[in-house]
């Protein structure tokens, strides 16, 4: 379970054991702990205080929740924050959105409201859907209908692709038979990196709002490609020294991306890089500048200085330094095109449609979702091809037009 692995990683980073008791060795671990944990009991001379994750775990079937409860970290979560149905969605998006899911909404919102009321300054909700490798035939339908909602209703979406995760395990980490645990570990490393700036103090810190302001040039184009460095197989670790240039090179490498798209096939609108560990800010800035200068054709020229960096002094467990990459690239359209082609092939024959219409959906919703995704691909393509000169010429034409009108 991805959520569980994420909480394992950040609990370890903050020095919190499986039952929520603090056993850390640094005040920095507790300085911003309230971002992700509620304090349940104050520290005493014998123990370091108990902390409970600010997490809501929900599913349409009870099996997953039982697995969480019986797991090593089952006692960590607040029992009231488990919300589950009885029947499951059976890989049917319509069940999750309209019927089975709709019945759970009020219970979920009630738990969300209680958690929000405990906040001093609510910035947002990270939503972590199940990353289970989906081998269902109707996945193109489910993905297209989901993207239709994500375009309109989210502010930042991290696209993580099982195909890319398997690729990293096989080619880079040299794991011959990767398990779901290996995939989840990769995702939790990346998510831990993305949330570092919220959880620890550091130079040039960022938060969710700053990230969105710097990363999203147009409201609909908020689909990010995450990456992580260092990713090296255990056998190769002794042959590579970790340094800022090495991290930077790995971070921008297509092999380290968690979405199955090649950034070299598009252009970066914006990039955020979160570095962790003891390092020189000057060196980080120089490396970022060097990447942009050497690869200027891969960055749109009409957004100058489009790489944002954040540095946190505390490295992840077991590493001296690391970096997390978040790229808003036009190459992400490859992912949407792939889904769109599979969707169209099935929808043209109206295959499997009865499972969705049987739950009250209309064919029109499928058509709208398809065209919304195609529009998204066109928008990415439009901005990939746009140049600063075009905009300048367009402005000049507009000025000439106004002059003509006045005459």
Rosetta blueprint (number, residue, H / E / L):
1 X L
2 X H
3 X H
4 X H
5 X H
6 X H
7 X H
8 X H
9 X H
10 X H
11 X H
12 X H
13 X H
14 X L
15 X L
16 X E
17 X L
18 X L
19 X L
20 X L
21 X E
22 X E
23 X L
24 X L
25 X L
26 X L
27 X L
28 X H
29 X H
30 X H
31 X H
32 X L
33 X H
34 X H
35 X H
36 X L
37 X E
38 X E
39 X E
40 X E
41 X E
42 X L
43 X L
44 X L
45 X L
46 X L
47 X L
48 X L
49 X L
50 X E
51 X E
52 X E
53 X E
54 X L
55 X L
56 X L
57 X E
58 X E
59 X E
60 X L
61 X L
62 X H
63 X H
64 X H
65 X H
66 X H
67 X H
68 X H
69 X H
70 X H
71 X L
72 X L
73 X L
74 X H
75 X H
76 X H
77 X L
78 X L
79 X H
80 X H
81 X H
82 X E
83 X E
84 X E
85 X L
86 X L
87 X L
88 X L
89 X L
90 X L
91 X L
92 X L
93 X H
94 X H
95 X H
96 X H
97 X H
98 X L
99 X L
100 X H
101 X H
102 X H
103 X H
104 X H
105 X H
106 X H
107 X H
108 X H
109 X H
110 X H
111 X H
112 X H
113 X H
114 X H
115 X H
116 X H
117 X H
118 X L
119 X L
120 X L
121 X L
122 X L
123 X L
124 X L
125 X L
126 X L
127 X L
128 X L
129 X L
130 X L
131 X L
132 X L
133 X L
134 X L
135 X L
136 X L
137 X L
138 X L
139 X H
140 X H
141 X H
142 X H
143 X H
144 X H
145 X H
146 X H
147 X H
148 X H
149 X H
150 X H
151 X H
152 X H
153 X H
154 X L
155 X L
156 X L
157 X E
158 X E
159 X E
160 X L
161 X L
162 X H
163 X H
164 X H
165 X H
166 X H
167 X H
168 X H
169 X H
170 X H
171 X H
172 X H
173 X L
174 X L
175 X L
176 X L
177 X L
178 X L
179 X L
180 X H
181 X H
182 X H
183 X H
184 X H
185 X H
186 X H
187 X H
188 X H
189 X H
190 X H
191 X H
192 X H
193 X H
194 X H
195 X H
196 X H
197 X H
198 X H
199 X H
200 X L
201 X L
202 X L
203 X L
204 X L
205 X L
206 X L
207 X L
208 X H
209 X H
210 X H
211 X H
212 X H
213 X H
214 X H
215 X H
216 X L
217 X L
218 X L
219 X L
220 X L
221 X L
222 X L
223 X E
224 X E
225 X E
226 X E
227 X E
228 X E
229 X E
230 X L
231 X L
232 X L
233 X L
234 X H
235 X H
236 X H
237 X H
238 X H
239 X H
240 X L
241 X L
242 X L
243 X L
244 X H
245 X H
246 X H
247 X H
248 X H
249 X H
250 X H
251 X H
252 X L
253 X L
254 X H
255 X H
256 X H
257 X E
258 X L
259 X L
260 X L
261 X L
262 X L
263 X H
264 X H
265 X H
266 X L
267 X L
268 X E
269 X E
270 X E
271 X E
272 X E
273 X E
274 X E
275 X E
276 X E
277 X E
278 X L
279 X L
280 X L
281 X H
282 X H
283 X H
284 X H
285 X H
286 X H
287 X H
288 X H
289 X H
290 X H
291 X H
292 X H
293 X H
294 X H
295 X L
296 X H
297 X H
298 X H
299 X E
300 X L
301 X L
302 X L
303 X L
304 X L
305 X L
306 X L
307 X E
308 X E
309 X E
310 X E
311 X E
312 X E
313 X L
314 X L
315 X L
316 X L
317 X L
318 X L
319 X L
320 X L
321 X E
322 X E
323 X E
324 X E
325 X E
326 X E
327 X E
328 X E
329 X E
330 X H
331 X H
332 X H
333 X H
334 X H
335 X H
336 X H
337 X H
338 X H
339 X H
340 X H
341 X H
342 X H
343 X H
344 X H
345 X H
346 X H
347 X H
348 X L
349 X L
350 X L
351 X L
352 X L
353 X H
354 X H
355 X H
356 X H
357 X H
358 X L
359 X L
360 X L
361 X L
362 X L
363 X H
364 X H
365 X H
366 X H
367 X H
368 X H
369 X H
370 X H
371 X H
372 X H
373 X H
374 X H
375 X H
376 X H
377 X H
378 X H
379 X H
380 X H
381 X H
382 X H
383 X H
384 X H
385 X H
386 X L
387 X L
388 X H
389 X H
390 X H
391 X H
392 X H
393 X H
394 X H
395 X H
396 X H
397 X H
398 X H
399 X H
400 X H
401 X H
402 X H
403 X H
404 X H
405 X H
406 X H
407 X L
